[in-house]
Amino acid sequence: MKKKIEAGNLRRATFAAGCFWCVEADFEKIPGVVEVISGYTGGHRENPSYDEVSAGKTGHVEAVQVLYDPEKVSYGELLDVFWRHVDPTDPAGQFVDRGSQYRSAIFYHDEEQRRLAEESKTLLEKSGRFDKPIATDIAPLNKFYPAEEYHQDYYKTHELRYRFYRQNSGRDQFLKKAWGVGKERMKGNHKEKNYRRLNDEEVKKGLTPLQYKVTQEEGTEPAFHNEYWDNKQEGIYVDIVSGEPLFSSRDKYDSGTGWPSFTRPLEEENIVEREDRALFAVRTEVRSRKGDSHLGHVFPDGPPPTGLRYCMNSAALRFIPKENLEKEGYGEYASLFSGPVSISKETTDESRASR
């Protein structure tokens, strides 16, 4: 059951992005989000039921209302989360769920939200991220009806059924493909390079004992006693073995853990994620694709806009300052550092120190 929450200085945002079970689960991971309510909006019938909405009889869409603390997460950051969890080019549904009741939409509560929503949509259209037009509606919120109680927190109360649905919905597969290559940063300018894994002799000769232990034997370096945990220079981080571009300083933040942490990869195609049960707990290991180096782990407790924390070992990385990118053959990334920093720099809970 949803808990009673006093709004106080909290604010509300309303989004539609297909199945509200999934959208609720995604937004509730974001620091600063206090509560997410699944419901219906945008239609013509009072107090619609799930059966009526899902049959497309009322004009409503499945939507979520997000109660958030603007001192911890901004509406602009929530928009970033929204765009990264939707197919904005589909006017007739979302993923496996078809019909206008599953279309994507942003319902603004005031003129400021409308302005920010329109600006974010324009930026997405201009980014070249998608080859099709952006079809997501932006409309004023009329009335929001909370869905039936059994739909609230469905991902928690019906975990197995939710996971089965999500895995077979096509949602995560689409999002990984759509956001994995960084087209808005590199469109038309990405150079294929012959990154490769060195042979064992080359690896042993080229790495320090710590670098070898971390990358080849899945070791972990000491927290707060490693090269890049507190590095604030602008530039990119590449695989120490293969040279593959992995992370950008623009996505780096202080996680409070003592290891370099990032909200997302620079080039997701250079990252491989694997299940890791080595410490009697299921974690997600991160490795480089070509170098096959152990890099660290990824956790679902990072800041917006992704909600992820890529917790890496400095020993697996080499940092290239922005002024050296051209000289070292990574000049196509120089344009990343010509504008203002957009990532949240807020420090997260230091209890996340477990790797």
C-alpha positions as CSV (number, residue, x, y, z in Angstrom):
1,M,0.0,0.0,0.0
2,K,1.2,3.5,-0.9
3,K,2.2,5.4,2.2
4,K,0.6,8.8,3.1
5,I,3.2,11.5,2.3
6,E,2.9,15.2,3.2
7,A,3.8,17.2,0.1
8,G,5.3,20.2,1.9
9,N,7.9,21.6,-0.5
10,L,7.8,18.5,-2.7
11,R,6.6,18.8,-6.4
12,R,4.9,16.6,-8.8
13,A,5.6,15.5,-12.4
14,T,3.5,13.3,-14.6
15,F,4.8,11.0,-17.4
16,A,3.4,8.3,-19.7
17,A,5.9,5.8,-21.1
18,G,3.9,2.6,-21.6
19,C,3.4,0.0,-18.9
20,F,3.2,1.9,-15.6
21,W,4.7,-1.0,-13.7
22,C,8.0,-0.5,-15.5
23,V,7.9,3.3,-15.4
24,E,7.1,3.4,-11.7
25,A,10.0,1.0,-11.0
26,D,12.4,3.1,-13.1
27,F,11.6,6.4,-11.4
28,E,11.6,5.1,-7.9
29,K,15.3,4.3,-8.3
30,I,16.1,8.0,-8.7
31,P,17.6,9.8,-5.6
32,G,15.3,12.7,-4.7
33,V,12.1,10.9,-5.8
34,V,9.9,10.3,-2.8
35,E,7.1,8.4,-4.3
36,V,5.7,7.3,-7.7
37,I,2.0,6.5,-8.2
38,S,0.7,4.5,-11.1
39,G,-2.5,5.8,-12.7
40,Y,-4.4,7.1,-15.7
41,T,-4.7,10.6,-17.3
42,G,-5.5,12.3,-20.5
43,G,-9.0,10.7,-21.1
44,H,-12.6,11.6,-21.0
45,R,-14.2,9.3,-18.4
46,E,-14.3,9.9,-14.7
47,N,-12.7,7.3,-12.5
48,P,-11.7,4.9,-15.2
49,S,-10.9,1.3,-14.4
50,Y,-7.8,-0.6,-15.5
51,D,-10.0,-2.8,-17.8
52,E,-11.5,0.2,-19.4
53,V,-8.2,2.0,-20.0
54,S,-6.3,-1.1,-21.2
55,A,-9.1,-1.8,-23.7
56,G,-8.6,1.7,-25.1
57,K,-12.2,2.8,-24.3
58,T,-11.6,6.0,-22.3
59,G,-8.8,8.0,-24.1
60,H,-6.6,7.7,-21.0
61,V,-3.0,6.6,-21.0
62,E,-1.2,4.5,-18.4
63,A,0.9,7.1,-16.6
64,V,2.9,7.7,-13.4
65,Q,2.9,10.7,-11.1
66,V,6.3,11.4,-9.5
67,L,6.5,13.2,-6.2
68,Y,10.0,14.6,-5.9
69,D,12.2,16.9,-3.8
70,P,13.4,19.7,-6.1
71,E,16.4,20.3,-3.8
72,K,17.7,16.8,-4.6
73,V,16.6,16.2,-8.2
74,S,15.4,18.8,-10.7
75,Y,12.5,18.5,-13.2
76,G,15.1,18.7,-16.0
77,E,16.8,15.6,-14.6
78,L,13.5,13.8,-14.4
79,L,13.0,14.6,-18.1
80,D,16.4,13.1,-18.8
81,V,15.3,9.9,-17.0
82,F,12.0,9.9,-19.0
83,W,13.7,10.2,-22.4
84,R,16.1,7.4,-21.5
85,H,13.3,5.0,-20.6
86,V,10.9,5.4,-23.6
87,D,10.7,4.9,-27.3
88,P,9.8,8.5,-28.2
89,T,9.4,7.7,-31.9
90,D,6.5,5.3,-31.5
91,P,3.1,7.1,-31.7
92,A,1.0,3.8,-31.3
93,G,2.2,2.3,-28.1
94,Q,5.4,1.3,-26.3
95,F,7.3,-1.9,-27.0
96,V,5.0,-5.0,-26.7
97,D,2.1,-2.9,-25.5
98,R,0.1,-1.5,-28.4
99,G,-2.6,1.1,-28.6
100,S,-2.9,4.8,-27.8
101,Q,-3.4,3.9,-24.1
102,Y,0.3,3.1,-24.0
103,R,1.6,6.1,-26.0
104,S,4.4,8.2,-24.5
105,A,3.6,11.7,-23.2
106,I,4.7,14.4,-20.8
107,F,1.9,16.1,-18.8
108,Y,3.0,19.4,-17.5
109,H,1.7,20.9,-14.2
110,D,2.7,24.6,-14.9
111,E,4.3,26.8,-17.5
112,E,7.9,26.1,-16.3
113,Q,7.4,22.4,-16.7
114,R,6.0,23.0,-20.2
115,R,8.9,25.2,-21.2
116,L,11.5,22.6,-19.9
117,A,9.6,19.7,-21.6
118,E,9.5,21.5,-24.9
119,E,13.2,22.4,-24.7
120,S,14.2,18.9,-23.9
121,K,12.2,17.5,-26.7
122,T,13.8,20.0,-29.1
123,L,17.2,19.0,-27.9
124,L,16.5,15.3,-28.5
125,E,15.2,16.0,-32.0
126,K,18.3,17.9,-32.8
127,S,20.7,15.4,-31.3
128,G,20.3,12.8,-34.1
129,R,19.8,10.1,-31.6
130,F,16.8,8.7,-33.5
131,D,16.2,8.4,-37.2
132,K,12.4,8.8,-36.9
133,P,10.5,11.9,-35.7
134,I,9.9,12.3,-32.0
135,A,6.3,11.4,-31.4
136,T,6.0,12.0,-27.7
137,D,3.1,14.3,-26.8
138,I,3.5,17.3,-24.4
139,A,0.1,18.3,-22.9
140,P,-1.3,20.0,-19.8
141,L,-2.3,17.7,-17.0
142,N,-6.0,17.6,-16.6
143,K,-6.8,15.1,-13.9
144,F,-4.8,12.1,-12.7
145,Y,-6.6,9.0,-11.3
146,P,-4.5,6.6,-9.2
147,A,-4.7,3.1,-10.5
148,E,-6.1,0.2,-8.4
149,E,-4.1,-0.7,-5.4
150,Y,-2.7,-4.0,-6.8
151,H,-1.0,-2.0,-9.6
152,Q,1.0,0.1,-7.1
153,D,4.6,-1.1,-6.4
154,Y,3.8,-4.0,-8.7
155,Y,7.5,-4.6,-9.3
156,K,7.9,-5.3,-5.6
157,T,4.6,-7.1,-4.7
158,H,4.7,-9.4,-7.8
159,E,8.5,-9.5,-8.4
160,L,8.6,-12.7,-10.4
161,R,5.7,-11.8,-12.7
162,Y,7.1,-8.3,-13.2
163,R,10.5,-9.5,-14.1
164,F,9.1,-12.0,-16.6
165,Y,7.0,-9.3,-18.2
166,R,9.8,-6.8,-18.3
167,Q,12.3,-9.3,-19.8
168,N,9.9,-10.2,-22.5
169,S,8.5,-6.7,-23.3
170,G,11.3,-5.6,-25.5
171,R,11.8,-2.4,-23.4
172,D,15.3,-3.0,-22.0
173,Q,16.5,-4.4,-25.3
174,F,15.4,-1.3,-27.1
175,L,16.8,1.1,-24.5
176,K,20.2,-0.6,-24.5
177,K,20.4,-0.4,-28.3
178,A,19.1,3.2,-28.5
179,W,21.4,4.6,-25.8
180,G,24.4,2.4,-26.2
181,V,26.5,4.2,-28.9
182,G,26.4,7.9,-28.0
183,K,25.2,9.1,-31.4
184,E,24.3,12.5,-30.0
185,R,28.0,13.1,-29.0
186,M,29.7,11.4,-31.9
187,K,27.3,11.4,-34.9
188,G,29.1,11.2,-38.2
189,N,32.5,11.5,-36.5
190,H,33.2,8.2,-34.8
191,K,36.5,6.6,-36.0
192,E,36.8,2.8,-35.9
193,K,40.1,1.9,-34.2
194,N,41.8,-1.5,-34.0
195,Y,41.5,-1.9,-30.3
196,R,42.6,-5.4,-29.4
197,R,43.5,-7.6,-26.5
198,L,47.2,-8.1,-26.0
199,N,48.7,-11.6,-25.6
200,D,49.6,-12.8,-22.2
201,E,53.3,-11.9,-22.6
202,E,52.5,-8.4,-23.7
203,V,50.0,-7.9,-20.8
204,K,52.5,-9.1,-18.2
205,K,55.2,-6.9,-19.6
206,G,53.1,-3.8,-19.9
207,L,51.2,-3.8,-16.6
208,T,52.2,-3.1,-13.0
209,P,51.5,-5.9,-10.5
210,L,48.4,-4.1,-9.3
211,Q,47.1,-3.4,-12.8
212,Y,47.6,-7.1,-13.6
213,K,45.9,-8.3,-10.5
214,V,42.9,-6.1,-11.1
215,T,42.4,-6.5,-14.9
216,Q,43.5,-10.2,-15.2
217,E,42.6,-11.7,-11.8
218,E,39.5,-9.7,-11.0
219,G,41.2,-8.0,-8.1
220,T,40.1,-4.8,-6.3
221,E,42.4,-1.9,-5.4
222,P,42.1,0.0,-2.0
223,A,39.4,2.6,-1.7
224,F,40.6,6.2,-1.5
225,H,44.2,5.0,-2.3
226,N,44.1,4.8,-6.0
227,E,45.0,7.1,-8.9
228,Y,41.7,8.5,-10.1
229,W,39.1,8.3,-7.3
230,D,39.4,12.1,-6.7
231,N,40.6,13.2,-10.2
232,K,38.7,16.3,-11.3
233,Q,40.4,16.9,-14.6
234,E,38.4,16.9,-17.8
235,G,39.2,14.1,-20.2
236,I,38.4,10.4,-21.0
237,Y,39.3,7.1,-19.4
238,V,40.4,4.3,-21.6
239,D,41.1,0.6,-21.0
240,I,44.7,0.2,-19.7
241,V,45.2,-2.9,-21.8
242,S,43.4,-2.2,-25.1
243,G,43.0,1.6,-25.2
244,E,39.2,1.3,-25.7
245,P,37.4,4.5,-24.7
246,L,35.3,3.7,-21.7
247,F,34.2,6.7,-19.6
248,S,34.2,10.5,-19.7
249,S,34.9,13.0,-16.9
250,R,31.6,14.6,-17.8
251,D,29.9,11.5,-16.4
252,K,32.1,11.1,-13.4
253,Y,30.8,12.0,-9.9
254,D,31.8,11.7,-6.3
255,S,30.0,8.6,-5.0
256,G,31.7,8.7,-1.6
257,T,33.1,5.2,-2.1
258,G,36.7,6.0,-2.8
259,W,36.7,4.6,-6.3
260,P,36.2,6.5,-9.6
261,S,32.4,6.3,-10.3
262,F,30.5,7.2,-13.5
263,T,26.8,7.4,-14.3
264,R,27.2,5.8,-17.7
265,P,29.9,4.6,-20.2
266,L,31.3,6.9,-22.9
267,E,30.8,4.1,-25.4
268,E,28.5,1.4,-24.2
269,E,29.5,-0.8,-27.1
270,N,32.9,-1.1,-25.4
271,I,31.4,-2.5,-22.2
272,V,30.4,-6.0,-21.3
273,E,28.3,-6.8,-18.2
274,R,28.4,-10.2,-16.6
275,E,26.7,-11.8,-13.5
276,D,29.2,-12.1,-10.7
277,R,28.5,-14.5,-7.7
278,A,32.1,-14.5,-6.3
279,L,31.3,-12.9,-3.0
280,F,28.1,-14.9,-2.1
281,A,26.0,-12.1,-3.6
282,V,24.9,-11.4,-7.1
283,R,26.6,-8.4,-8.6
284,T,27.1,-7.2,-12.2
285,E,30.7,-7.2,-13.3
286,V,31.9,-4.7,-15.9
287,R,34.6,-5.7,-18.4
288,S,36.0,-4.1,-21.6
289,R,34.9,-5.8,-24.8
290,K,38.1,-5.9,-26.8
291,G,40.6,-5.9,-23.9
292,D,38.5,-8.3,-21.8
293,S,39.8,-6.5,-18.7
294,H,38.0,-6.6,-15.4
295,L,37.1,-3.0,-14.7
296,G,34.8,-3.1,-11.7
297,H,31.0,-3.4,-11.1
298,V,27.8,-1.5,-11.9
299,F,25.2,-0.8,-9.2
300,P,21.6,0.6,-9.5
301,D,22.2,3.3,-6.9
302,G,23.7,6.2,-8.8
303,P,22.3,9.7,-9.4
304,P,20.2,10.9,-12.3
305,P,19.9,10.8,-15.2
306,T,20.7,7.0,-15.3
307,G,20.4,5.9,-11.7
308,L,23.5,3.8,-12.2
309,R,26.9,3.8,-10.5
310,Y,29.7,2.3,-12.6
311,C,32.3,1.8,-9.8
312,M,35.6,1.2,-11.5
313,N,39.2,0.4,-10.5
314,S,41.7,3.1,-11.3
315,A,44.2,0.4,-12.0
316,A,42.1,-0.8,-15.0
317,L,42.0,2.7,-16.5
318,R,44.3,5.2,-18.2
319,F,43.2,8.9,-18.1
320,I,43.7,11.1,-21.1
321,P,43.3,14.9,-20.4
322,K,41.2,16.8,-22.9
323,E,44.2,18.8,-24.1
324,N,46.0,15.5,-25.1
325,L,43.1,13.9,-26.9
326,E,44.1,14.9,-30.4
327,K,47.8,14.0,-29.8
328,E,46.9,10.5,-28.5
329,G,44.5,9.7,-31.3
330,Y,41.2,10.4,-29.5
331,G,40.5,13.8,-31.1
332,E,36.9,12.9,-32.0
333,Y,36.1,13.2,-28.3
334,A,37.4,16.8,-27.9
335,S,34.0,18.3,-28.7
336,L,32.6,16.7,-25.5
337,F,34.5,19.3,-23.4
338,S,33.5,22.5,-25.3
339,G,30.2,23.1,-23.4
340,P,29.2,23.3,-19.7
341,V,29.2,20.3,-17.5
342,S,25.7,18.9,-17.2
343,I,26.0,15.9,-14.9
344,S,25.0,16.1,-11.3
345,K,28.0,16.3,-9.0
346,E,26.2,15.7,-5.8
347,T,27.8,13.2,-3.4
348,T,25.8,10.0,-2.8
349,D,25.4,8.0,0.3
350,E,28.8,6.9,1.6
351,S,27.3,3.6,2.7
352,R,27.7,2.5,-1.0
353,A,31.3,1.6,-0.3
354,S,30.7,-2.1,-1.0
355,R,32.1,-3.2,-4.3
